Amino acid sequence: MADREAHIPSVAEEVVGVVNVTTLSSRQYCVILDPVGPDGKPQLGQKRVMKGERSFFLQPGECLERGIQDIYVLSEEEGLVLRAVEAFNDTEEREEEEEAEEEELQGRAKRSRRSGVLRRPGDRWMLRGPIEYVPPVAVEVMLRRQAIPLDENEGIYVRDIKTGKVRAVIGHTYMLTQDEELWQKELPANVEALLSSPLDPLADRSDRTRAGVDRPRDKTKVVSYRVPHNAAVQVYDYREKKARVVFGPEMVMLGPDEQFTVLSLSGDKPKRANVIKAVCLLLGPDFFTDIITIETADHARLQLQLSYNWHFDVKSPADPSDAAALFSVPDFVGDACKAVASRVRGAVASVQFDDFHKNSNRIICSAVFGFDEKMAVRPSLRFNQNNLIISSVDIQSVEPVDQRTRDALQKSVQLAIEITTNSQEAAARHEAERLEQEARGKLERQRITDQAEAERARKELLELEALSAAVESTGAAKAEAQSRAEAARIQGEAAVNEAKLKAEAQRIEAEAELQRLSKAREEELVYKKKIDHLEVEKQERLAQIESQRFSQLVESLGSDTLKEMARAGPELQVKMLQALGLKSTLITDGSSPINLFTTANGLLGALPGQGQ
């Protein structure tokens, strides 16, 4: 059926429907189902791809699969995962860029090649950008891949769907291939809670009451953990059956088969097991506090609150065996508290209550640290299993457990306080009396000393009065003499100043006269210069007038006239000689000098006449 602008159905035709034109732009395509063949018959079960830019009408029985679709425009960081629906020969024409490696440095050259690849049904492959792609009917677009940008400390878990092998890609931008997918790493619930907790393992180590908001984790990204300063984390690889210890500050990134070693430590007071859950092990120095109950030799039960300062003895760089020993004891807090409490109980069980009450610090420190070869208390207690060192013990409180013992101890303490108070009062009273007697003696001695000082001052006053009278009598005469000398000095200075002023006035008059004469000579020189200049200008103008007169005279006579006047004398002489028939003649009387210049001129001037 041909296309036409208008159609009038005949009586044997029925209008089934109106088909609108299908218009495709240059960036669109469509897939036609059951297309009509060249013979006009529908090809059932077949497909045809129509690419823009074009317009057409669907024939009877044809329809569009998924309507009009945009072509796939892929950037450099994008790709398409394709699957073959039926067997075909892939002859996708692509333009590739190759960089020449020859010595002539020819730059980059573009070439086109046609590569034919046999695709079988079910084959998967990947098409990478930058490219514009329209899938043929035998190809199904499975996925559109996007390159995943990864920082230096970021990564993803990638699983090969063919082999099942999982690997971690870290530190560079990566695009999954057609045989890869993102893999989700599952972690134990306690590890998830510790990693998602916003609490800082170092700053918030003593605050277990504040609960943070759990943040969901992207399970496809590589699990990372920032190990704080002066801390360690143990990571165990279940595939290699090996563990590694990472010391902070450092970033730990787990592989597909690696897991964190979770520490379950004792906490609270008194210590209870499995209270603190942590991924990182703090290396100290720090302290932990425990409450223990002891019994003395006289069966007095006491409750002690002890605080221990501790740290791990780790050298930098740490040896692998020493690093692994840090995690050899699962609950080092509980084990250390139990060991120290056992030593303290054993030491206190052999002493009386009074001795322990008086020497509690010495007994506990000697029990915890022990003695060395010189019978001196050691400075620290070391646990060789994990290199834990307890450096000091602080006794924070000692309280009896039994109420009667507590009351008796309270009464003895009050009695001791009263005895101490009374003794202090008596000592203070005795000291006050002694100080009073000393003060009286000091006061009497000070009075006698003051009287002696007063007499000495009176004697000095009389001596000063006599001296002042003598000074006063001599001072008047001295002042009069000084005033006369000062008057004479002033008169002399006035005379000298007068002479200086007169000399200065004469100098000023002489300088003024000299300046007057200098000005007069300068003005006279200026006058002479002007007169000479005028005279020179006068002579120059006269010379110019004379030269102008002479030039005008020459112009008025003419060059020919002047030439004839110059030739007239020599020519007349030549004619005269020719008339006389003489070649050359020199007549002199012998007494008159001969002007040889004029004679030579005449001789030479005759030559032009002869030539004429």
Legacy VTK file of the C-alpha trace (Angstrom):
# vtk DataFile Version 3.0
C-alpha trace
ASCII
DATASET POLYDATA
POINTS 612 float
0.000 0.000 0.000
1.542 3.295 -1.047
1.642 6.417 1.127
-0.656 9.219 0.080
-1.875 12.542 1.415
-5.598 11.685 1.290
-7.650 8.513 0.823
-11.324 7.911 0.279
-12.299 4.365 1.235
-14.262 2.484 -1.330
-17.386 0.489 -0.624
-15.310 -2.672 -0.176
-12.997 -1.090 2.428
-13.465 -0.472 6.131
-11.406 2.002 8.184
-10.007 -0.014 11.069
-7.969 2.763 12.635
-5.817 5.829 12.097
-2.050 5.266 12.483
0.025 8.291 13.533
3.419 8.881 12.067
6.374 7.654 14.102
9.200 10.216 14.115
12.702 9.402 15.359
15.363 12.012 16.051
19.070 11.438 15.565
19.355 10.375 19.229
16.494 7.836 19.216
15.705 4.352 17.980
12.898 1.810 18.234
12.357 -1.942 17.833
9.473 -3.104 15.608
7.853 -6.435 16.467
6.486 -8.679 13.697
7.733 -6.419 10.882
6.280 -6.628 7.382
8.733 -8.073 4.866
9.510 -6.884 1.343
6.803 -9.193 0.050
4.202 -7.427 2.189
3.713 -10.371 4.571
4.305 -10.027 8.344
7.349 -11.848 9.700
5.967 -13.217 12.911
8.414 -13.507 15.813
10.989 -11.294 14.100
12.305 -7.875 15.174
13.674 -4.935 13.328
15.686 -1.974 14.661
14.884 1.433 13.212
17.405 4.221 13.859
16.758 7.926 13.546
16.659 10.393 11.997
13.533 9.312 10.064
9.729 9.215 10.027
7.564 6.204 9.104
4.147 4.576 9.638
3.638 1.224 11.299
2.217 -1.335 8.928
-0.763 -3.505 9.911
0.290 -6.051 12.525
3.420 -4.116 13.569
3.979 -2.615 17.020
6.838 -1.026 18.944
8.674 -2.835 21.704
9.071 -0.434 24.672
8.149 2.502 22.450
10.683 5.041 21.244
13.971 4.702 23.153
17.014 6.942 23.492
20.301 5.620 22.254
22.901 4.763 24.884
25.463 7.561 25.234
28.342 6.318 27.371
31.062 8.463 28.871
34.594 7.298 29.591
33.528 6.164 33.077
30.487 4.137 31.916
29.873 0.777 30.325
27.096 -1.595 29.268
26.819 -5.283 30.151
25.328 -7.023 27.116
23.952 -10.531 26.612
23.404 -12.335 23.346
19.814 -13.549 22.885
20.656 -15.492 19.728
23.790 -16.341 17.798
25.161 -13.598 15.548
28.401 -12.205 14.243
29.292 -8.999 16.113
30.709 -6.561 13.553
30.533 -3.429 15.608
32.630 -0.774 13.898
34.591 1.347 16.295
37.129 4.069 15.869
40.190 3.572 18.051
43.111 5.809 18.791
46.628 4.462 18.786
49.740 6.267 19.902
52.689 5.817 17.569
55.857 4.477 19.202
58.222 5.136 16.289
61.292 7.372 16.561
59.874 10.008 14.182
57.176 10.964 16.808
54.330 10.972 14.290
51.730 11.725 17.038
48.406 10.005 17.216
46.774 8.403 14.201
43.191 7.216 13.904
42.213 4.100 12.081
39.039 2.064 11.620
38.926 -1.648 11.701
36.135 -4.140 11.409
36.303 -6.928 13.991
33.969 -9.835 13.711
33.242 -11.865 16.871
30.876 -14.842 16.926
28.410 -14.387 19.785
26.508 -17.402 21.058
23.223 -17.277 22.950
23.846 -16.486 26.614
27.262 -14.879 26.066
27.943 -11.818 28.196
30.386 -9.063 27.355
30.962 -5.467 28.236
31.000 -2.406 26.055
32.995 0.541 27.433
32.624 4.207 26.615
33.021 6.750 25.254
30.596 5.536 22.579
27.067 5.923 21.235
25.411 2.508 21.050
22.175 1.125 19.622
21.677 -2.532 20.587
20.775 -4.854 17.701
17.817 -7.245 17.984
20.083 -10.143 19.014
21.528 -8.228 21.997
19.911 -7.537 25.348
21.230 -4.755 27.608
21.572 -6.274 31.073
23.170 -3.524 33.170
24.619 -0.084 32.849
27.885 0.067 34.774
29.304 3.200 36.390
32.966 3.513 37.403
33.334 3.642 41.179
35.847 6.314 42.279
37.917 5.163 45.246
40.249 7.208 47.412
43.523 5.914 48.795
41.741 4.676 51.935
38.587 3.410 50.221
37.794 0.110 48.586
35.085 -2.313 47.484
34.613 -6.084 47.576
34.328 -7.633 44.099
33.159 -11.217 43.471
33.780 -13.144 40.280
30.485 -14.843 39.381
32.309 -17.553 37.420
34.940 -18.647 39.955
33.298 -17.296 43.108
36.563 -15.686 44.212
36.206 -12.485 46.227
38.857 -9.782 46.241
39.219 -6.242 47.504
39.891 -3.334 45.148
41.475 -0.413 46.988
42.802 2.999 46.081
41.836 3.512 42.411
38.757 4.043 40.264
37.308 0.700 39.198
34.516 -0.448 36.895
33.017 -3.900 37.316
33.369 -6.228 34.340
30.610 -8.421 32.901
31.661 -11.341 35.134
31.900 -9.370 38.403
29.494 -8.098 41.001
29.676 -6.263 44.302
29.977 -8.582 47.307
28.549 -7.810 50.732
30.815 -8.600 53.662
28.951 -9.733 56.746
30.364 -8.963 60.198
29.331 -10.258 63.623
26.719 -8.196 65.402
29.108 -7.038 68.134
31.682 -5.934 65.566
29.001 -4.061 63.610
27.938 -2.283 66.809
31.526 -1.326 67.665
32.324 -0.054 64.158
29.121 1.968 63.844
29.379 3.462 67.339
30.306 7.177 67.314
32.136 6.845 70.649
35.854 7.401 70.506
37.688 4.320 71.835
40.352 6.484 73.484
38.519 9.599 74.671
35.300 7.810 75.713
36.919 4.695 77.215
35.524 5.432 80.697
32.037 6.476 79.560
29.870 3.417 78.924
26.549 5.006 79.846
26.194 7.213 76.772
24.837 5.254 73.823
25.524 6.451 70.320
23.282 6.315 67.274
24.182 3.381 65.045
24.967 4.355 61.492
24.176 1.834 58.731
27.213 0.453 56.913
27.578 -0.101 53.193
28.455 -3.786 53.179
29.991 -3.678 49.703
32.687 -1.195 50.744
35.894 -2.376 52.363
35.612 -2.355 56.143
38.016 0.232 57.532
38.875 1.179 61.086
41.044 4.025 62.353
43.342 2.703 65.038
43.931 5.525 67.571
47.311 6.535 68.862
48.956 4.182 71.354
46.578 1.339 70.554
46.684 -1.956 68.648
44.207 -4.014 66.612
44.499 -7.704 65.724
43.123 -8.916 62.374
42.822 -12.663 61.656
42.808 -14.053 58.115
40.739 -17.259 58.067
42.002 -18.234 54.619
45.732 -17.910 55.386
45.283 -18.973 59.049
47.433 -16.041 60.172
46.930 -12.993 62.347
48.446 -9.547 61.995
48.646 -6.758 64.580
48.377 -3.114 63.507
49.604 -0.328 65.801
48.101 3.144 65.702
47.794 5.694 64.446
46.936 3.665 61.335
44.065 2.794 59.021
43.084 -0.897 59.007
41.274 -2.256 55.928
39.862 -5.776 56.073
40.270 -8.248 53.277
37.425 -10.529 52.197
38.463 -13.308 54.614
39.679 -11.160 57.518
37.917 -10.413 60.792
38.672 -8.264 63.824
39.626 -9.893 67.114
37.055 -8.624 69.617
38.297 -8.046 73.177
35.940 -8.898 76.020
37.346 -7.213 79.154
36.202 -7.041 82.752
34.705 -3.834 84.073
32.852 -2.087 86.879
33.824 -2.144 90.585
34.254 -4.860 91.709
35.341 -6.327 88.403
32.826 -8.341 86.379
33.680 -10.341 83.281
32.523 -9.431 79.733
31.553 -5.852 80.572
33.745 -4.002 78.021
33.691 -4.916 74.336
36.406 -3.383 72.201
38.125 -3.876 68.871
41.310 -1.959 69.708
43.597 -2.672 72.635
44.851 0.460 74.417
48.524 0.169 75.338
48.452 2.566 78.284
49.606 4.058 80.539
46.193 3.950 82.176
44.592 2.685 85.385
41.839 0.303 86.458
40.138 0.137 89.858
38.994 -2.951 91.754
37.285 -3.619 95.080
38.455 -6.705 97.007
37.587 -8.182 100.414
40.432 -9.315 102.705
40.660 -10.868 106.182
43.423 -10.222 108.706
45.005 -12.719 111.093
42.575 -11.693 113.853
39.597 -12.319 111.484
38.844 -8.696 110.729
37.192 -8.471 107.299
38.062 -5.364 105.316
37.014 -4.020 101.932
39.800 -2.377 99.906
39.416 -0.176 96.840
42.677 -0.321 94.895
43.670 1.494 91.701
46.486 0.097 89.543
48.540 2.039 87.013
49.403 -0.201 84.063
50.892 -0.206 80.584
52.135 -2.691 77.989
55.865 -2.963 77.430
56.009 -2.778 73.618
59.095 -1.617 71.745
58.926 0.262 68.460
59.080 -1.336 65.973
57.361 -4.254 67.664
58.482 -7.809 67.090
55.714 -10.023 65.600
55.928 -12.430 68.556
55.672 -9.562 71.065
52.769 -8.036 69.107
50.922 -11.383 69.097
51.544 -11.773 72.862
49.445 -8.650 73.499
46.303 -10.558 72.497
47.319 -13.903 74.064
45.301 -13.110 77.222
41.633 -12.490 76.292
40.780 -10.576 79.507
44.009 -9.044 80.800
42.098 -6.716 83.169
40.292 -9.515 84.951
43.373 -11.746 85.119
45.574 -8.943 86.473
42.985 -7.942 89.114
42.584 -11.558 90.239
46.355 -12.095 90.482
46.925 -8.883 92.458
43.945 -9.583 94.747
45.313 -13.070 95.496
48.681 -11.623 96.497
47.100 -8.980 98.695
44.847 -11.500 100.464
47.803 -13.781 101.144
49.895 -10.983 102.611
47.136 -9.467 104.761
46.068 -12.861 106.170
49.357 -13.067 108.102
49.212 -9.685 109.907
47.049 -8.274 112.688
44.454 -5.597 112.107
46.420 -2.961 114.033
49.586 -3.634 112.030
47.669 -3.504 108.774
45.889 -0.325 109.810
49.242 1.375 110.536
51.288 -0.061 107.651
48.703 -0.798 104.966
50.600 0.844 102.097
53.872 -0.974 102.818
52.135 -4.347 103.250
50.108 -4.048 100.021
53.015 -2.726 97.881
55.374 -5.456 99.121
52.689 -8.092 98.474
51.987 -6.852 94.931
55.516 -6.091 93.712
57.571 -8.496 95.860
61.199 -8.119 96.886
64.411 -8.260 94.841
67.787 -9.782 95.782
68.599 -6.819 98.060
65.279 -7.266 99.940
63.966 -3.996 98.487
60.471 -3.620 97.045
60.481 -3.963 93.258
59.322 -0.913 91.259
56.768 -2.834 89.148
54.948 -6.113 88.550
55.332 -7.748 85.128
53.089 -10.385 83.494
55.264 -12.231 81.002
52.320 -13.736 79.107
51.328 -10.430 77.508
54.074 -8.018 78.736
51.629 -6.185 81.024
53.352 -4.039 83.667
51.689 -2.658 86.829
53.810 0.280 87.961
51.991 1.490 91.102
49.111 0.713 93.462
46.894 3.400 94.962
44.870 2.538 98.110
41.768 4.654 97.681
39.733 3.383 100.670
39.790 0.802 103.498
36.439 -0.057 105.098
35.556 -2.884 107.533
32.936 -5.307 106.323
31.566 -6.186 109.799
29.409 -3.471 111.382
30.770 -4.093 114.908
34.318 -3.849 113.653
33.391 -0.682 111.836
31.876 0.821 115.046
34.873 -0.224 117.156
37.212 1.231 114.563
35.162 4.406 114.539
35.355 4.664 118.356
39.112 4.032 118.372
39.566 6.624 115.669
37.496 9.142 117.664
39.446 8.362 120.840
42.722 8.759 118.997
41.468 12.047 117.625
40.519 13.267 121.138
43.890 12.224 122.577
45.664 13.933 119.719
43.520 17.033 120.183
44.200 17.263 123.941
47.926 16.786 123.443
47.906 19.430 120.772
46.011 21.816 123.079
48.524 21.271 125.943
51.434 21.729 123.620
49.833 24.855 122.224
49.238 26.266 125.698
52.822 25.599 126.779
54.080 27.109 123.587
51.912 30.209 124.128
53.315 30.747 127.658
56.851 30.316 126.411
56.239 32.781 123.628
54.724 35.271 126.100
57.836 35.134 128.364
60.063 35.574 125.365
57.984 38.532 124.205
58.266 40.249 127.630
62.047 39.830 127.698
62.293 41.130 124.144
60.103 44.128 125.086
62.287 45.108 128.101
65.441 44.736 126.100
63.935 46.828 123.319
63.024 49.598 125.817
66.623 49.806 127.074
67.916 49.801 123.524
65.515 52.612 122.594
66.685 54.796 125.498
70.323 54.355 124.456
69.388 55.245 120.900
67.560 58.377 122.114
70.616 59.600 124.063
72.822 58.964 121.076
70.418 60.926 118.868
70.373 63.850 121.323
74.171 64.018 121.276
74.176 64.033 117.488
71.568 66.843 117.507
73.741 69.086 119.655
76.724 68.459 117.436
74.687 69.351 114.396
73.390 72.581 115.975
76.959 73.744 116.709
78.036 72.855 113.222
75.083 74.712 111.703
75.940 77.870 113.682
79.521 77.779 112.404
78.328 77.187 108.890
75.880 80.078 109.170
78.630 82.557 110.234
81.009 81.511 107.503
78.259 81.279 104.953
77.380 84.994 105.077
80.966 86.110 104.291
81.300 83.506 101.614
78.028 84.567 100.030
79.088 88.256 99.896
82.428 87.368 98.289
80.715 85.144 95.805
78.214 87.884 94.897
81.037 90.404 94.202
82.894 87.885 92.074
79.706 87.112 90.205
79.065 90.829 89.531
82.610 91.272 88.141
82.185 88.195 86.000
78.894 89.516 84.607
80.457 92.905 83.724
83.342 91.196 81.938
80.990 88.983 79.993
78.900 92.038 79.014
82.016 93.818 77.669
83.047 90.768 75.716
79.537 90.454 74.228
79.592 94.151 73.269
82.917 93.717 71.447
81.581 90.641 69.667
78.466 92.525 68.550
80.564 95.466 67.212
82.785 93.070 65.248
79.735 91.338 63.882
78.239 94.695 62.777
81.470 95.645 60.959
81.569 92.246 59.299
77.967 92.667 58.130
78.740 96.170 56.698
81.818 94.861 54.847
79.841 91.937 53.430
77.058 94.291 52.303
79.592 96.601 50.522
81.224 93.572 48.898
77.860 92.346 47.708
77.069 95.813 46.301
80.330 95.952 44.345
79.806 92.388 43.101
76.312 93.254 41.877
77.670 96.403 40.131
80.422 94.418 38.354
77.914 91.777 37.350
75.512 94.352 35.922
78.405 96.041 34.047
79.448 92.671 32.583
75.886 92.026 31.535
75.743 95.484 29.866
79.001 94.870 27.975
77.785 91.463 26.856
74.556 92.963 25.545
76.477 95.788 23.723
78.848 93.254 22.131
75.952 91.075 21.165
74.196 94.028 19.497
77.422 94.937 17.660
77.801 91.387 16.424
74.208 91.362 15.230
74.807 94.709 13.488
77.890 93.402 11.632
76.038 90.196 10.711
73.134 92.176 9.290
75.531 94.509 7.355
77.306 91.457 5.947
73.986 89.995 4.955
72.973 93.289 3.296
76.307 93.463 1.425
76.013 89.881 0.287
72.450 90.503 -0.830
73.555 93.655 -2.703
76.370 91.815 -4.447
74.139 88.874 -5.336
71.479 91.239 -6.691
74.173 93.101 -8.678
75.452 89.841 -10.108
71.932 88.759 -10.967
71.223 92.112 -12.657
74.416 91.935 -14.782
73.968 88.314 -15.684
76.435 85.514 -15.882
77.185 86.078 -19.568
78.082 89.738 -18.993
80.444 88.882 -16.195
82.022 86.191 -18.331
82.572 88.662 -21.191
84.023 91.282 -18.811
86.455 88.725 -17.482
87.559 87.711 -20.988
87.807 91.234 -22.414
91.315 92.083 -21.129
93.096 88.902 -22.150
91.425 88.790 -25.517
92.468 92.437 -26.191
96.078 91.578 -25.384
95.967 88.549 -27.636
94.564 90.542 -30.514
97.228 93.198 -29.994
100.007 90.597 -30.124
98.448 88.992 -33.175
98.369 92.359 -34.834
102.050 92.877 -34.084
102.868 89.381 -35.302
104.511 88.352 -31.989
104.143 85.010 -30.359
105.115 86.212 -26.899
106.839 89.340 -25.650
108.272 90.447 -22.330
109.288 94.128 -22.159
110.993 95.519 -19.048
113.343 98.359 -18.264
115.460 96.401 -15.893
114.585 98.452 -12.873
110.882 97.631 -12.494
110.030 94.252 -11.018
108.223 91.790 -13.181
104.882 90.456 -11.973
105.284 86.875 -12.975
101.760 85.981 -11.858
100.268 88.537 -14.289
102.656 87.521 -17.018
101.838 83.853 -16.577
98.190 84.739 -16.608
98.646 86.549 -19.856
100.548 83.714 -21.373
97.965 81.211 -20.353
95.084 83.460 -21.293
96.286 83.673 -24.867
95.651 80.023 -25.417
91.851 80.230 -25.392
91.989 83.077 -27.836
93.951 81.065 -30.276
91.542 78.181 -29.981
88.667 80.463 -30.851
LINES 1 613
612 0 1 2 3 4 5 6 7 8 9 10 11 12 13 14 15 16 17 18 19 20 21 22 23 24 25 26 27 28 29 30 31 32 33 34 35 36 37 38 39 40 41 42 43 44 45 46 47 48 49 50 51 52 53 54 55 56 57 58 59 60 61 62 63 64 65 66 67 68 69 70 71 72 73 74 75 76 77 78 79 80 81 82 83 84 85 86 87 88 89 90 91 92 93 94 95 96 97 98 99 100 101 102 103 104 105 106 107 108 109 110 111 112 113 114 115 116 117 118 119 120 121 122 123 124 125 126 127 128 129 130 131 132 133 134 135 136 137 138 139 140 141 142 143 144 145 146 147 148 149 150 151 152 153 154 155 156 157 158 159 160 161 162 163 164 165 166 167 168 169 170 171 172 173 174 175 176 177 178 179 180 181 182 183 184 185 186 187 188 189 190 191 192 193 194 195 196 197 198 199 200 201 202 203 204 205 206 207 208 209 210 211 212 213 214 215 216 217 218 219 220 221 222 223 224 225 226 227 228 229 230 231 232 233 234 235 236 237 238 239 240 241 242 243 244 245 246 247 248 249 250 251 252 253 254 255 256 257 258 259 260 261 262 263 264 265 266 267 268 269 270 271 272 273 274 275 276 277 278 279 280 281 282 283 284 285 286 287 288 289 290 291 292 293 294 295 296 297 298 299 300 301 302 303 304 305 306 307 308 309 310 311 312 313 314 315 316 317 318 319 320 321 322 323 324 325 326 327 328 329 330 331 332 333 334 335 336 337 338 339 340 341 342 343 344 345 346 347 348 349 350 351 352 353 354 355 356 357 358 359 360 361 362 363 364 365 366 367 368 369 370 371 372 373 374 375 376 377 378 379 380 381 382 383 384 385 386 387 388 389 390 391 392 393 394 395 396 397 398 399 400 401 402 403 404 405 406 407 408 409 410 411 412 413 414 415 416 417 418 419 420 421 422 423 424 425 426 427 428 429 430 431 432 433 434 435 436 437 438 439 440 441 442 443 444 445 446 447 448 449 450 451 452 453 454 455 456 457 458 459 460 461 462 463 464 465 466 467 468 469 470 471 472 473 474 475 476 477 478 479 480 481 482 483 484 485 486 487 488 489 490 491 492 493 494 495 496 497 498 499 500 501 502 503 504 505 506 507 508 509 510 511 512 513 514 515 516 517 518 519 520 521 522 523 524 525 526 527 528 529 530 531 532 533 534 535 536 537 538 539 540 541 542 543 544 545 546 547 548 549 550 551 552 553 554 555 556 557 558 559 560 561 562 563 564 565 566 567 568 569 570 571 572 573 574 575 576 577 578 579 580 581 582 583 584 585 586 587 588 589 590 591 592 593 594 595 596 597 598 599 600 601 602 603 604 605 606 607 608 609 610 611
